[in-house]
Amino acid sequence: MHIWRCLKKKLTEVKKLKILHLNASDAGSTGKIVLDICDEAIRRGYDCVSVFSKKTRASRSDIKEYSCSLPYEQGIYRRLSYVHGLHYGFAPISTARILGILRKEKPDVVHLHSINCAMVNIYRLLGYLKKHKISTVVTNHAEFFYTGSCPHALDCERWKTGCGKCPMLLYASESKMFDRTHTAWCKMKKAFSGHERISVVSVSPWVYNRSISSPIMQNIPQSVILNGVNNCVFDYIPKEKARDALEISKNEKIILHVTANFSDLESDSKGGRYLLELARRFEGENVSILVVGKHSTIENLPTNITLTGSIKDQKKLALYYAAADITVVVSKRETFGMTVAESLCCGTPVVGFKSGGSESIAINEYSEFLPYDNVDSLESAIRNKWLDFKSEEAAVKISNAAKNAYSAKEMARKYCNLYESMVGEDK
């Protein structure tokens, strides 16, 4: 009895972990990632708190959720960034709210996701977490944490030596007037420096290799955890069944392109103009190109392209992946490549341009990536191999391999293990 009482007392003394997530939105790919991690955390008995810039969906009863920004607040901060040039160092009101939430909730671990949308003063936030010795996980969904400014540095490597004299000033700092990229870089480095309870996670090997090359991330533990896909949704579906459900012809070859925004603008980093050029090369053939994503009016749209618009229903999106013969990606830069992972999980091979993250997480046997903007090579690869590659047998193999590689449950498990290891080190 005495042993049982001691054991019972010990068990009641075990503190339930509280994890606080900070992310720009409760929707989109990072919003889904936050929820996937929370599901595993709740299964383990953690308390979960999520702080978003703005909420777009109904709250969950098992997650305590906050919105930290008022309507138009972020827009005002962005406009002020045009003048002061430090878009990660302002947002005074929403930052005060976030710090107030931290004081109220007293989390064991704070997990920072995509917070680069004028929702918080990142330098002040990291300073607070460092001062109060709160275990902190930072996920590189984009590049701004280790570049100091750019969400995607593209071909520029000035972030390796301190920035300044920025060749992409408006993109990097949202300022048209002053180049303060060196100041921003120094502030970010100072914010990370000396934080003894911090761990940085990159979503792909490509991002990891860049992050460890940044002086901002010097002497900080770093690792890779691939983004996860919901394998209950993105799974093998027979192609004929998917086409029946979508009322799509069974006699055509289908090329699928999935993007957040489809545009023919030269400045569009998602590469819509290259897909249009590719489509023109297949006009008059038994090939249709389906584009999933928001789009503006595009003049002289090739006759073989169908614009479906944005699809929020994930099960319907999975049907489009399964119905296609190949998925084509033409982005200039991706840190992960969720489209690649989702397509492969549905059993459909992927062909596209090299974009960094995409080719580093793809399954080589079922994908191919060509030099950026080389439409000749892209067309050749599609015609000579990939358009006829997919069979039902191949689709099953692709799906099984991909589900092992990109599991939302496995991603969440790794993050929760990281939380536990960090809190264990603190004790």
NORUR-V574631 format. One record per residue. N is the residue number from 1. RES is the residue in one small letter. PSI is psi in radians with two decimals (999 if undefined). OMEGA is omega in degrees with one decimal (* if undefined). Layout:
# NORUR-V574631
{{N:RES:PSI:OMEGA} {N:RES:PSI:OMEGA}}
This chain:
# NORUR-V574631
{{1:m:-0.72:-179.5} {2:h:-0.73:179.6} {3:i:-0.73:179.9} {4:w:-0.73:179.8} {5:r:-0.71:179.4} {6:c:-0.73:180.0} {7:l:-0.73:179.8} {8:k:-0.71:178.4} {9:k:-0.71:-179.6} {10:k:-0.73:-179.2} {11:l:-0.68:-180.0} {12:t:-0.36:179.1} {13:e:-0.26:179.7} {14:v:2.12:-175.6} {15:k:2.29:175.2} {16:k:2.21:-178.3} {17:l:2.49:173.6} {18:k:2.14:-178.9} {19:i:2.26:177.3} {20:l:2.13:177.9} {21:h:2.44:176.8} {22:l:2.09:-176.8} {23:n:2.67:-177.0} {24:a:-0.74:-173.0} {25:s:2.68:174.9} {26:d:0.03:-179.7} {27:a:-3.04:178.4} {28:g:-3.04:-175.1} {29:s:-0.74:-179.7} {30:t:-0.56:175.0} {31:g:-0.70:177.4} {32:k:-0.66:179.8} {33:i:-0.75:177.6} {34:v:-0.79:-179.4} {35:l:-0.69:178.5} {36:d:-0.72:178.6} {37:i:-0.72:179.2} {38:c:-0.66:179.1} {39:d:-0.80:178.9} {40:e:-0.69:-179.7} {41:a:-0.75:179.1} {42:i:-0.67:177.1} {43:r:-0.58:179.4} {44:r:-0.05:178.3} {45:g:0.22:177.8} {46:y:2.80:164.3} {47:d:2.37:-178.0} {48:c:2.32:176.4} {49:v:2.34:177.7} {50:s:2.31:178.0} {51:v:2.10:-180.0} {52:f:2.73:174.0} {53:s:-0.79:176.1} {54:k:2.64:-178.6} {55:k:2.41:-179.5} {56:t:-0.13:-178.1} {57:r:2.96:178.4} {58:a:2.52:-179.9} {59:s:2.65:174.1} {60:r:2.47:-176.7} {61:s:-0.39:-176.9} {62:d:0.03:176.9} {63:i:2.24:176.7} {64:k:2.10:-172.6} {65:e:2.48:178.2} {66:y:2.60:167.5} {67:s:2.28:-171.8} {68:c:-0.12:-176.3} {69:s:2.44:174.2} {70:l:2.81:175.4} {71:p:2.39:177.9} {72:y:-0.12:-176.0} {73:e:-0.81:-179.0} {74:q:-0.66:178.4} {75:g:-0.68:177.8} {76:i:-0.78:-179.7} {77:y:-0.67:179.6} {78:r:-0.70:179.3} {79:r:-0.64:176.7} {80:l:-0.48:177.8} {81:s:-0.48:177.1} {82:y:-0.53:-176.4} {83:v:-0.95:-171.2} {84:h:-0.36:172.3} {85:g:0.16:178.7} {86:l:1.34:-172.0} {87:h:-0.14:173.2} {88:y:0.10:-175.1} {89:g:0.56:-179.0} {90:f:-2.17:178.6} {91:a:0.98:-172.6} {92:p:-0.68:-174.5} {93:i:-0.86:-179.8} {94:s:-0.55:175.8} {95:t:-0.74:178.1} {96:a:-0.68:178.0} {97:r:-0.77:-178.7} {98:i:-0.77:178.3} {99:l:-0.61:176.0} {100:g:-0.70:177.2} {101:i:-0.71:178.0} {102:l:-0.75:179.2} {103:r:-0.64:-178.8} {104:k:-0.80:-172.6} {105:e:-0.49:-179.8} {106:k:1.05:-178.2} {107:p:2.68:173.7} {108:d:-0.62:179.9} {109:v:2.37:172.1} {110:v:2.22:-178.7} {111:h:1.99:-179.4} {112:l:2.18:179.4} {113:h:-2.20:179.6} {114:s:1.74:-177.4} {115:i:0.57:-175.8} {116:n:0.66:-176.0} {117:c:0.72:178.7} {118:a:0.60:179.4} {119:m:-0.31:-175.3} {120:v:2.62:169.7} {121:n:1.78:-173.4} {122:i:-0.67:-178.6} {123:y:-0.75:-179.7} {124:r:-0.70:179.2} {125:l:-0.86:179.4} {126:l:-0.63:176.9} {127:g:-0.71:178.8} {128:y:-0.82:-179.1} {129:l:-0.67:178.5} {130:k:-0.82:-177.9} {131:k:-0.71:-176.3} {132:h:0.15:174.6} {133:k:0.81:177.9} {134:i:2.19:178.9} {135:s:2.29:-172.2} {136:t:2.26:172.3} {137:v:2.27:178.0} {138:v:2.18:177.2} {139:t:2.20:175.8} {140:n:1.42:171.6} {141:h:-0.56:174.1} {142:a:-2.82:-174.0} {143:e:-0.07:-167.6} {144:f:-0.50:-180.0} {145:f:-0.71:-176.7} {146:y:-0.22:173.6} {147:t:-0.41:-178.4} {148:g:-0.38:-179.8} {149:s:-1.07:-170.3} {150:c:2.25:170.6} {151:p:-0.53:172.2} {152:h:2.04:-175.5} {153:a:-0.15:179.8} {154:l:-2.18:-176.3} {155:d:-0.04:-178.8} {156:c:2.42:178.2} {157:e:0.42:179.7} {158:r:-0.34:178.3} {159:w:-0.31:178.4} {160:k:-0.27:-176.5} {161:t:0.22:173.2} {162:g:0.05:178.5} {163:c:-2.78:-171.3} {164:g:2.66:-176.7} {165:k:0.93:-170.9} {166:c:2.22:177.9} {167:p:-0.18:-179.8} {168:m:0.93:-166.5} {169:l:-0.87:-176.9} {170:l:-0.72:178.9} {171:y:-0.71:-174.7} {172:a:-0.67:-170.3} {173:s:-0.05:-176.6} {174:e:0.33:179.1} {175:s:2.36:175.9} {176:k:-0.08:-169.4} {177:m:-0.82:-172.1} {178:f:2.40:174.3} {179:d:1.75:178.6} {180:r:0.47:-177.7} {181:t:-0.57:176.9} {182:h:-0.73:177.2} {183:t:-0.77:179.3} {184:a:-0.72:179.1} {185:w:-0.80:-179.8} {186:c:-0.69:179.1} {187:k:-0.70:179.2} {188:m:-0.73:179.2} {189:k:-0.76:179.2} {190:k:-0.67:-178.8} {191:a:-0.67:179.2} {192:f:-0.56:-173.8} {193:s:2.31:175.3} {194:g:-0.03:177.0} {195:h:1.90:-173.3} {196:e:-0.16:-176.9} {197:r:0.98:-177.5} {198:i:2.54:176.6} {199:s:2.35:-178.3} {200:v:2.27:179.9} {201:v:2.32:174.6} {202:s:2.56:-172.9} {203:v:-0.06:177.1} {204:s:2.76:176.3} {205:p:-0.61:179.7} {206:w:-0.81:178.8} {207:v:-0.72:179.3} {208:y:-0.81:-178.5} {209:n:-0.57:176.9} {210:r:-0.72:-178.1} {211:s:-0.73:-179.6} {212:i:-0.22:177.4} {213:s:-0.12:-176.1} {214:s:2.25:174.9} {215:p:-0.42:179.1} {216:i:-0.61:-175.7} {217:m:0.30:-177.1} {218:q:2.37:175.0} {219:n:0.45:177.2} {220:i:2.31:176.9} {221:p:2.32:-178.6} {222:q:2.64:-179.4} {223:s:3.05:177.6} {224:v:2.24:168.7} {225:i:1.96:-179.5} {226:l:2.50:173.2} {227:n:2.58:-177.3} {228:g:2.70:177.7} {229:v:2.46:177.4} {230:n:1.75:-175.6} {231:n:-0.18:174.6} {232:c:-0.39:179.4} {233:v:-0.94:-178.3} {234:f:1.60:-172.9} {235:d:2.96:179.1} {236:y:2.27:171.4} {237:i:2.29:177.8} {238:p:2.40:-174.6} {239:k:-0.75:-179.4} {240:e:-0.71:179.3} {241:k:-0.74:179.4} {242:a:-0.72:-179.6} {243:r:-0.61:174.9} {244:d:-0.79:-178.1} {245:a:-0.59:-178.4} {246:l:-0.03:-178.5} {247:e:0.87:179.8} {248:i:2.51:179.2} {249:s:2.41:178.4} {250:k:-0.12:-173.5} {251:n:-0.17:-178.0} {252:e:2.68:166.1} {253:k:2.42:-177.1} {254:i:2.21:172.3} {255:i:2.21:-178.3} {256:l:2.44:173.5} {257:h:2.13:-179.2} {258:v:2.22:-176.9} {259:t:2.76:176.9} {260:a:-0.77:-179.6} {261:n:2.26:179.1} {262:f:2.22:-174.9} {263:s:2.70:175.3} {264:d:0.18:-177.2} {265:l:2.52:178.2} {266:e:-0.55:-176.7} {267:s:-0.11:-176.1} {268:d:2.00:-177.2} {269:s:-0.21:178.8} {270:k:-0.14:168.8} {271:g:0.46:-179.2} {272:g:-0.61:-178.8} {273:r:-0.55:179.3} {274:y:-0.59:176.9} {275:l:-0.67:177.5} {276:l:-0.74:177.8} {277:e:-0.73:178.1} {278:l:-0.74:-178.8} {279:a:-0.72:-179.4} {280:r:-0.53:-179.6} {281:r:-0.28:179.2} {282:f:0.05:179.8} {283:e:2.46:-179.5} {284:g:-0.08:178.0} {285:e:2.99:-177.9} {286:n:0.95:-176.8} {287:v:2.22:175.3} {288:s:2.54:178.8} {289:i:2.10:178.8} {290:l:2.28:179.2} {291:v:2.05:177.6} {292:v:2.16:179.0} {293:g:2.81:175.6} {294:k:2.61:-179.4} {295:h:2.67:172.7} {296:s:3.12:177.2} {297:t:2.21:-179.2} {298:i:2.11:-180.0} {299:e:2.59:177.2} {300:n:0.79:178.3} {301:l:2.27:177.9} {302:p:2.53:-174.0} {303:t:-0.31:-177.7} {304:n:0.15:177.6} {305:i:2.34:172.3} {306:t:2.18:178.3} {307:l:2.00:-177.0} {308:t:-0.32:-170.6} {309:g:-3.12:-178.9} {310:s:2.45:178.3} {311:i:1.92:-179.1} {312:k:-0.41:178.7} {313:d:1.90:-175.7} {314:q:-0.58:179.1} {315:k:-0.63:177.1} {316:k:-0.67:177.1} {317:l:-0.72:178.2} {318:a:-0.61:176.8} {319:l:-0.70:178.7} {320:y:-0.76:176.6} {321:y:-0.81:-176.4} {322:a:-0.55:-178.4} {323:a:-0.38:-174.7} {324:a:2.73:172.7} {325:d:-0.61:173.2} {326:i:2.73:169.8} {327:t:2.33:-179.1} {328:v:2.30:176.7} {329:v:2.32:-174.1} {330:v:0.43:179.4} {331:s:2.66:173.8} {332:k:-0.64:-178.1} {333:r:2.30:172.5} {334:e:2.35:176.7} {335:t:-0.46:177.6} {336:f:-1.22:-176.3} {337:g:1.12:-177.7} {338:m:-0.60:177.3} {339:t:-0.70:178.4} {340:v:-0.86:-177.7} {341:a:-0.78:-178.6} {342:e:-0.74:-179.7} {343:s:-0.82:-179.5} {344:l:-0.68:178.0} {345:c:-0.51:178.2} {346:c:0.02:175.0} {347:g:0.28:-177.3} {348:t:2.20:-179.2} {349:p:2.85:-175.0} {350:v:2.37:175.0} {351:v:2.46:179.3} {352:g:-2.91:177.8} {353:f:2.63:172.9} {354:k:2.25:-177.1} {355:s:0.10:-179.3} {356:g:-1.53:-176.4} {357:g:-0.69:-173.5} {358:s:-0.90:-177.6} {359:e:-0.36:-179.7} {360:s:-0.32:179.1} {361:i:-0.18:-176.2} {362:a:2.79:174.4} {363:i:1.95:-170.2} {364:n:-0.62:-176.5} {365:e:-0.42:-173.8} {366:y:0.43:-179.2} {367:s:2.83:176.2} {368:e:2.39:-179.1} {369:f:2.25:-175.4} {370:l:2.89:177.5} {371:p:2.47:-176.7} {372:y:2.41:175.8} {373:d:0.17:178.2} {374:n:1.49:-176.6} {375:v:-0.52:177.1} {376:d:-0.83:179.8} {377:s:-0.67:179.5} {378:l:-0.83:178.9} {379:e:-0.76:-178.7} {380:s:-0.77:179.8} {381:a:-0.71:-179.7} {382:i:-0.83:-177.0} {383:r:-0.76:-170.3} {384:n:-0.32:-177.4} {385:k:-0.98:-160.2} {386:w:-0.49:-176.8} {387:l:-0.47:179.2} {388:d:0.22:-174.2} {389:f:-0.67:-169.1} {390:k:2.13:168.0} {391:s:3.00:179.1} {392:e:-0.65:177.6} {393:e:-0.77:178.7} {394:a:-0.69:-178.6} {395:a:-0.70:178.3} {396:v:-0.76:179.4} {397:k:-0.76:179.4} {398:i:-0.83:-177.9} {399:s:-0.80:-179.2} {400:n:-0.75:179.3} {401:a:-0.71:-177.2} {402:a:-0.67:-179.6} {403:k:-0.52:174.3} {404:n:-0.57:-176.3} {405:a:-0.65:-173.6} {406:y:1.38:-178.9} {407:s:2.15:178.1} {408:a:-0.65:179.7} {409:k:-0.71:179.4} {410:e:-0.71:176.0} {411:m:-0.86:-178.5} {412:a:-0.68:178.9} {413:r:-0.75:-179.3} {414:k:-0.70:177.7} {415:y:-0.76:-179.5} {416:c:-0.64:174.6} {417:n:-0.67:177.7} {418:l:-0.78:177.5} {419:y:-0.84:-176.4} {420:e:-0.69:179.8} {421:s:-0.65:-179.1} {422:m:-0.74:178.5} {423:v:-0.62:176.7} {424:g:-0.66:177.9} {425:e:-0.51:-178.2} {426:d:-0.41:-174.0} {427:k:999:*}}
